[in-house]
Amino acid sequence: MYPLKLKPIYDKTIWANDQLTKIRGVKESGYGTCWEISAHSYCSNKILNGEFAGQTLMELISSHEKEMLGKHSISEMLRVAYLDAKEDLSIQVHPYNEYAIKHDNDMGKTESWYVLDAKPGATLVAGTLCNDKKTIRKAIEDGNLEQYLNKVPIETGDFIMIDAGMLHALGGGIFAIEVGTNSNTTYRFYDYNRKDANGNSRELHIDKSFDVVDLSKKAEKISNPIKDVKVNERKVLTDCDAFVVELYDIADVLELDTKGERFYTLSFVHNDAVIEYQNEEISVAYTENIFIPADCGKFSIKGNARVLVSYVK
């Protein structure tokens, strides 16, 4: 197995910005979400390089599960996607595994966001300032939930964890990459009374949201300003039951090894780089994401770049 380049899958949203599409030279606008690494029934990326080119990531995992995932199963697969927001996203909550499996035939969702760019004054929502469900439900009915939201100021390089059960929303003016569990189940809690492209109010999932929400949950960001790096630096951004995300500022060469046990996802969030493996190499551009199968073994990342390395323990 070898490092896999994947074809991005773009999704249009009513809150979309154009930062990602401008970087990549995509002419059409309106893409707020881009699925970069996904092996899910909703969508699965096509492989672009090597002998498996043309297959989807899900197809290759289905036929070579051990070589692709090592000691892990498809339910433990990670999903990586970009969020490029001009406007605030709706206030949402994700379910836990047990509830999602029962009600939506999907896995629950824990996710994390790393911010590639943020406009001055940008904020996101990570929890609430009130733990009383009756108060929050009335605020939704009255259309004034904003006063109870835990808003976190955000700058370029910030990272934040969003646990299942936590109310959350990315704010306008933020371009972020999401690393999370293999799920596409989201319950929309509140949407600022917005209309879709056809003038209709978007569906809310109030009952399901209140079934799974934990109003005691809040999150704080971890700041990771971009800086000149003279020696390789590693920082663990999160180490939870669902996944680990490590940030590497690479000065020259970073060497890693799957040992046949785990897969990696690599997200290049500052500058370009080169991946060397099995006497081969591939160039990787800023904003690209690479899937490293468990059977790949030793590989190295060369360059002066920042990369997120994500995996399941």
C-alpha positions as CSV (number, residue, x, y, z in Angstrom):
1,M,0.0,0.0,0.0
2,Y,1.1,3.6,-0.6
3,P,-0.1,7.2,0.3
4,L,-3.4,7.9,-1.4
5,K,-4.3,11.1,-3.0
6,L,-8.1,11.6,-3.1
7,K,-10.5,13.6,-5.3
8,P,-12.2,16.3,-3.1
9,I,-16.0,16.3,-3.0
10,Y,-17.5,19.8,-2.9
11,D,-20.9,20.5,-1.3
12,K,-22.9,23.7,-1.8
13,T,-24.2,25.5,1.3
14,I,-26.1,28.8,2.0
15,W,-23.3,30.0,4.2
16,A,-20.4,29.4,1.8
17,N,-17.3,31.5,1.3
18,D,-14.9,31.2,-1.6
19,Q,-11.5,31.0,0.2
20,L,-10.8,27.3,-0.5
21,T,-12.1,27.4,-4.1
22,K,-9.9,30.5,-4.9
23,I,-6.8,28.7,-3.5
24,R,-7.5,25.6,-5.6
25,G,-8.7,27.5,-8.7
26,V,-12.2,26.1,-8.7
27,K,-14.3,28.5,-10.9
28,E,-17.8,27.7,-9.5
29,S,-18.7,29.3,-6.2
30,G,-21.0,28.4,-3.3
31,Y,-19.0,25.5,-1.9
32,G,-19.0,25.8,1.9
33,T,-18.0,22.2,2.6
34,C,-15.5,20.0,0.9
35,W,-15.1,16.3,1.9
36,E,-11.4,15.5,1.7
37,I,-11.1,12.0,3.2
38,S,-14.4,10.1,3.5
39,A,-15.4,6.4,3.4
40,H,-19.1,6.9,4.3
41,S,-22.4,5.9,2.6
42,Y,-23.1,9.6,2.0
43,C,-20.0,10.0,-0.1
44,S,-16.6,8.3,-0.6
45,N,-13.6,10.0,-2.3
46,K,-12.1,8.6,-5.5
47,I,-8.4,7.6,-5.4
48,L,-6.3,9.6,-7.9
49,N,-2.9,8.0,-7.9
50,G,-1.3,4.6,-8.2
51,E,-2.7,1.1,-9.0
52,F,-5.9,1.8,-7.2
53,A,-6.8,5.0,-9.0
54,G,-10.5,5.2,-9.9
55,Q,-11.7,3.1,-7.0
56,T,-13.4,4.9,-4.1
57,L,-11.8,4.9,-0.6
58,M,-14.8,2.8,0.7
59,E,-14.3,0.2,-2.1
60,L,-10.7,-0.2,-1.3
61,I,-11.3,-0.5,2.4
62,S,-14.0,-3.1,1.7
63,S,-11.6,-5.3,-0.3
64,H,-8.4,-4.7,1.7
65,E,-9.6,-3.8,5.2
66,K,-6.6,-5.0,7.2
67,E,-4.1,-3.5,4.8
68,M,-6.0,-0.2,4.9
69,L,-7.0,0.1,8.5
70,G,-4.7,-2.2,10.4
71,K,-6.2,-3.1,13.7
72,H,-9.2,-0.9,13.2
73,S,-12.6,-1.2,11.5
74,I,-14.6,1.0,9.1
75,S,-16.7,2.3,12.1
76,E,-13.4,3.8,13.4
77,M,-12.5,5.5,10.2
78,L,-11.9,9.2,10.3
79,R,-13.6,11.8,8.2
80,V,-11.7,15.0,7.1
81,A,-13.5,18.0,5.5
82,Y,-13.1,21.7,5.0
83,L,-15.6,24.3,6.2
84,D,-15.4,27.6,4.5
85,A,-17.9,30.0,6.1
86,K,-18.9,33.5,5.0
87,E,-21.8,33.4,7.4
88,D,-22.5,31.7,10.7
89,L,-23.4,28.0,10.5
90,S,-26.6,26.8,12.2
91,I,-26.4,25.8,15.9
92,Q,-26.0,22.1,15.8
93,V,-25.4,19.0,18.0
94,H,-24.2,15.6,17.1
95,P,-25.4,12.3,18.8
96,Y,-23.5,9.6,20.6
97,N,-23.0,6.2,18.9
98,E,-25.8,4.4,20.6
99,Y,-28.4,7.1,19.8
100,A,-27.2,7.5,16.2
101,I,-27.2,3.8,15.5
102,K,-30.7,3.4,16.8
103,H,-32.3,6.5,15.2
104,D,-30.3,7.2,12.1
105,N,-28.4,4.0,11.2
106,D,-25.2,5.9,11.5
107,M,-22.3,6.4,14.0
108,G,-22.2,9.2,16.5
109,K,-20.0,12.1,15.9
110,T,-17.1,13.7,17.7
111,E,-15.1,16.3,15.7
112,S,-12.4,18.9,15.9
113,W,-11.6,22.1,14.0
114,Y,-8.2,23.5,13.1
115,V,-8.5,27.1,11.7
116,L,-6.5,27.9,8.6
117,D,-7.7,31.4,8.4
118,A,-10.0,33.7,10.5
119,K,-11.1,37.2,9.8
120,P,-10.6,39.8,12.6
121,G,-13.3,39.4,15.3
122,A,-14.3,36.0,14.2
123,T,-16.0,33.7,16.8
124,L,-17.5,30.2,17.0
125,V,-19.9,28.6,19.3
126,A,-18.8,25.8,21.6
127,G,-21.4,25.1,24.3
128,T,-23.9,27.3,26.2
129,L,-23.9,29.6,29.2
130,C,-27.0,28.0,30.6
131,N,-27.5,24.4,31.7
132,D,-31.3,24.6,32.0
133,K,-33.1,22.8,29.1
134,K,-36.4,24.7,29.8
135,T,-34.7,28.0,29.5
136,I,-32.9,27.0,26.3
137,R,-36.1,25.6,24.7
138,K,-38.0,28.8,25.4
139,A,-35.1,30.8,23.9
140,I,-35.5,28.8,20.7
141,E,-39.2,29.4,20.7
142,D,-38.7,33.2,21.3
143,G,-35.9,33.4,18.7
144,N,-33.3,34.8,21.1
145,L,-30.9,31.8,21.7
146,E,-27.8,33.9,21.0
147,Q,-27.7,35.4,24.5
148,Y,-27.0,31.9,25.9
149,L,-24.3,30.8,23.5
150,N,-20.7,30.3,24.6
151,K,-18.8,32.3,21.9
152,V,-15.1,31.7,21.5
153,P,-12.9,34.3,19.8
154,I,-10.9,32.6,17.0
155,E,-7.6,33.4,15.2
156,T,-5.6,31.6,12.5
157,G,-4.0,28.5,14.0
158,D,-6.5,27.8,16.7
159,F,-7.8,24.3,17.4
160,I,-10.9,23.3,19.3
161,M,-12.6,19.9,20.2
162,I,-16.4,19.5,19.7
163,D,-17.6,16.4,21.6
164,A,-20.8,14.6,20.8
165,G,-23.6,16.2,22.8
166,M,-22.1,19.7,22.7
167,L,-24.0,22.6,21.0
168,H,-21.7,24.2,18.5
169,A,-21.4,26.3,15.3
170,L,-18.6,27.6,13.2
171,G,-18.8,31.4,12.8
172,G,-18.6,33.5,9.7
173,G,-15.2,34.5,8.4
174,I,-13.6,31.2,9.4
175,F,-11.9,28.7,7.1
176,A,-11.3,25.5,9.0
177,I,-10.5,21.8,8.5
178,E,-12.6,19.3,10.4
179,V,-11.2,16.0,11.6
180,G,-13.9,13.8,13.1
181,T,-15.4,10.4,13.3
182,N,-17.1,8.5,10.4
183,S,-20.5,10.0,10.6
184,N,-22.8,12.4,8.7
185,T,-25.5,12.8,11.4
186,T,-26.1,16.4,12.5
187,Y,-29.2,17.7,14.3
188,R,-29.9,21.4,13.6
189,F,-30.9,23.1,16.8
190,Y,-31.3,26.8,15.7
191,D,-30.8,28.6,12.4
192,Y,-31.4,32.3,13.0
193,N,-34.7,32.1,11.1
194,R,-32.8,31.8,7.8
195,K,-34.3,30.7,4.5
196,D,-32.8,28.3,1.9
197,A,-32.3,29.1,-1.8
198,N,-36.0,28.5,-2.4
199,G,-37.2,30.7,0.4
200,N,-38.0,27.9,2.8
201,S,-37.0,27.6,6.4
202,R,-34.5,24.8,6.9
203,E,-35.5,21.8,8.9
204,L,-34.8,21.8,12.6
205,H,-34.4,18.7,14.7
206,I,-35.5,20.0,18.1
207,D,-36.7,16.7,19.7
208,K,-33.6,14.7,18.7
209,S,-31.4,17.7,19.7
210,F,-32.8,17.7,23.2
211,D,-32.5,13.9,23.4
212,V,-28.7,14.1,23.0
213,V,-27.6,17.6,24.1
214,D,-25.5,18.0,27.2
215,L,-25.7,21.7,28.1
216,S,-22.9,21.4,30.6
217,K,-20.4,20.8,27.8
218,K,-18.2,23.7,26.7
219,A,-14.8,23.9,25.0
220,E,-11.8,26.2,24.9
221,K,-9.4,26.7,22.0
222,I,-5.8,25.8,21.8
223,S,-3.7,28.5,20.1
224,N,-1.0,27.5,17.6
225,P,0.4,30.6,15.9
226,I,2.3,30.2,12.7
227,K,6.1,30.8,13.3
228,D,9.5,30.2,11.9
229,V,10.7,26.7,12.8
230,K,14.3,25.8,13.2
231,V,13.8,22.2,14.5
232,N,10.9,19.9,14.2
233,E,8.2,20.6,16.8
234,R,5.3,18.3,17.8
235,K,2.2,19.3,19.7
236,V,-0.7,17.0,20.7
237,L,-3.9,18.9,20.0
238,T,-6.2,16.2,21.3
239,D,-5.9,12.6,22.6
240,C,-9.4,11.3,23.1
241,D,-11.1,7.9,22.8
242,A,-12.2,8.7,19.3
243,F,-9.0,9.9,17.8
244,V,-5.6,11.7,18.2
245,V,-4.6,14.9,16.4
246,E,-1.0,15.9,16.4
247,L,0.4,19.1,15.0
248,Y,3.9,19.1,13.5
249,D,5.8,22.1,12.4
250,I,8.4,20.5,10.1
251,A,11.8,22.2,9.6
252,D,13.3,19.5,7.4
253,V,12.1,15.9,7.7
254,L,9.5,14.1,9.8
255,E,9.6,10.3,9.8
256,L,6.6,8.2,10.7
257,D,5.7,4.5,10.7
258,T,2.3,2.9,10.6
259,K,3.8,-0.4,11.7
260,G,1.0,-2.2,10.0
261,E,-1.3,-1.3,12.9
262,R,-2.9,2.1,12.2
263,F,-3.8,4.4,9.3
264,Y,-3.0,8.1,9.3
265,T,-4.7,11.1,7.7
266,L,-2.3,14.0,6.8
267,S,-3.7,17.5,6.5
268,F,-1.3,20.1,5.0
269,V,-2.3,23.4,6.6
270,H,0.7,25.6,5.9
271,N,3.0,25.4,2.9
272,D,3.7,22.5,0.4
273,A,5.7,19.4,1.1
274,V,6.9,16.1,-0.3
275,I,6.1,12.6,1.0
276,E,8.7,9.9,0.5
277,Y,7.8,6.2,0.8
278,Q,9.3,2.9,-0.5
279,N,11.8,4.8,-2.7
280,E,9.0,6.8,-4.2
281,E,7.8,10.4,-3.6
282,I,4.7,12.5,-4.2
283,S,4.4,16.3,-4.0
284,V,1.6,17.6,-1.7
285,A,0.2,21.1,-1.9
286,Y,-1.1,23.4,0.8
287,T,-4.7,22.4,1.7
288,E,-4.2,18.8,0.4
289,N,-5.1,15.8,2.5
290,I,-3.5,12.3,2.2
291,F,-4.7,9.0,3.5
292,I,-1.8,6.7,4.7
293,P,-2.9,3.0,4.8
294,A,-1.8,0.9,7.7
295,D,0.2,-1.4,5.4
296,C,2.3,1.5,4.1
297,G,4.9,1.2,6.8
298,K,7.6,3.8,7.1
299,F,7.3,7.2,5.3
300,S,8.6,10.7,5.7
301,I,7.4,14.2,5.1
302,K,10.0,16.6,3.8
303,G,9.8,20.4,3.6
304,N,9.1,23.4,5.7
305,A,5.5,22.9,6.5
306,R,2.7,22.5,9.1
307,V,0.8,19.2,9.0
308,L,-1.9,17.7,11.1
309,V,-1.4,14.0,11.7
310,S,-4.5,12.2,12.8
311,Y,-5.1,8.6,13.8
312,V,-7.0,6.2,16.0
313,K,-5.2,4.7,19.0
